[in-house]
Amino acid sequence: MTHNAAITDAIEPRAPARGHEDISDTHARGLRRDLFQLQKQRIGPPLSTLLRRIGTVQWPHKSSREAVRVFNRTRQSFRECSEYLNEVRTPGEGSELMAVIAVPSQRVHADGQEPVLKVMVFFMQARGYHITVECKTVGRISHHAVERMYQRLRTSSHDVVLAELRKAMYWVPLLYCSARLAPRSVSIRQLPVPAGRGVLRCVRDEADRLLEVRTFTLPRPGDRVEASVRSLQHWSDLPIEEREAAFGALLREASNRWWREPYVPREALAANGAPR
């Protein structure tokens, strides 16, 4: 993963302040449905264009100038439908682009379908006449988590919730990749994903290792989640070439041992009187 503040497209410079509305469960469900529909309408047309361009962008190009034009058109499509986008120049006048897209989707369960946001990461590289594109699904954001965002941020504003989600989109592919490459990868059962003012609580799907966002919480002094977020932020400040090796040390920190524990919903912990 690459990250450079000077070249990263910051969707929102700062997360909007927490609101003062009391959002009921019913209201939160309606807001989440509206958000998913708005997201589908917003990214649908540019995503269709993007997928068509990806189908042709890897064809042989007659010159590096033509490849640059194709790369730039495709990059614009990524800009129109991405929640996070990062681009760097590489040796030899090449370019690498990473884009994260949150697509409304359905997850099939034995008892029906669950509406989710599927998190996809795209990597596009340009080298002379050649352009390559790779795509990977790295996570899912549950409808429950989005509904909790409205309630715990105490807002009915879709912009506030989207800004919070966009802050997390840098972290989702970074943690997905780091957890997969970690020496004790199979022992990682849950991870916190920093957002703007809160944290997305994730479990790792046992089948495909996707980060599955179960809920959203706000920071609380002394909370283990808050301690983990601080350690993640220090880790992300390391030079890119040092992060992979340092992730193992991150797993061994006392504040992060709970990552290896089974996920228990916050409400269940509270009912049992356990620390959350």
Disulfide bonds with the S-S distance in Angstrom:
none
